[in-house]
C-alpha cells in the first residue's frame, strides 16, 4: 500500500495502516485477511449456528481481521449463550 493512501483510508483503518498490504488481490493485516464488512455478520452467523463460544470463534476466525473484531466476536458469543 502506498503511504499517500493513508489519507483516503477509512478512519477505523488509520491506526493499522502501516500493517496493511495487498496480496493476490486481497487486503491483509499482517498475515490475516481483512474481511469485508458485508461478510462479517455472515461469518458470525455461521459460527453462531454451530453454537460456538467466544474461544472457539476466536480460534476459527484467526485467519481474518477487521476493526472491532474482538468486540463483535464477544457480542456474538454473548448472544449465542442467551439462545
C-alpha positions in Angstrom: 0.0 0.0 0.0 1.3 3.4 -0.8 1.9 5.9 2.0 -0.3 8.5 0.5 -3.2 6.0 0.5 -3.4 6.5 4.3 -5.2 9.8 3.9 -8.0 8.1 1.9 -8.3 5.0 4.1 -11.4 4.8 6.3 -10.9 6.2 9.8 -11.1 2.8 11.6 -8.1 1.6 9.5 -5.9 4.7 10.1 -4.1 3.3 13.2 -3.4 0.0 11.5 -2.5 1.3 8.1 1.2 0.5 8.3 0.4 -3.2 8.8 -2.0 -3.4 5.7 -0.8 -5.0 2.5 -2.3 -6.1 -0.7 -1.5 -9.7 -1.9 -3.3 -11.8 -4.5 -6.0 -9.1 -4.8 -6.8 -9.5 -1.1 -6.2 -6.9 1.7 -4.1 -8.3 4.6 -3.5 -7.0 8.1 -0.1 -8.6 8.8 -0.9 -12.2 7.8 -4.6 -12.1 8.3 -7.2 -11.5 5.6 -9.2 -8.3 6.1 -12.8 -9.5 5.9 -15.1 -7.0 4.1 -17.8 -5.6 6.2 -20.6 -7.2 4.1 -19.2 -10.7 5.0 -18.5 -10.2 8.8 -22.0 -10.8 10.0 -22.4 -13.8 7.7 -19.3 -15.4 9.2 -20.5 -14.7 12.7 -24.0 -16.1 11.9 -22.5 -19.4 10.6 -20.4 -19.7 13.8 -23.5 -18.8 15.9 -25.5 -21.6 14.2 -22.7 -24.0 15.3 -23.2 -22.8 18.9 -19.5 -21.8 19.1 -18.4 -19.9 22.2 -16.0 -17.0 22.2 -12.9 -19.1 22.5 -13.9 -21.3 19.6 -15.0 -18.4 17.5 -11.6 -16.7 18.1 -9.8 -19.8 17.0 -11.9 -20.3 13.9 -11.6 -16.7 12.8 -7.8 -16.2 13.4 -7.1 -16.0 9.7 -9.3 -12.9 9.4 -9.1 -9.4 10.8 -11.4 -6.4 10.8 -11.7 -3.3 13.0 -13.7 -4.1 16.2 -13.4 -7.9 15.5 -12.8 -8.8 19.2 -15.8 -6.8 20.3 -18.0 -8.3 17.5 -17.0 -11.8 18.5 -17.6 -11.1 22.1 -21.1 -9.8 21.4 -21.9 -12.7 19.1 -20.8 -15.2 21.8 -22.9 -13.5 24.4 -25.9 -13.5 22.2 -25.3 -17.2 21.4 -25.3 -18.1 25.1 -28.7 -16.5 25.5 -30.4 -18.6 22.9 
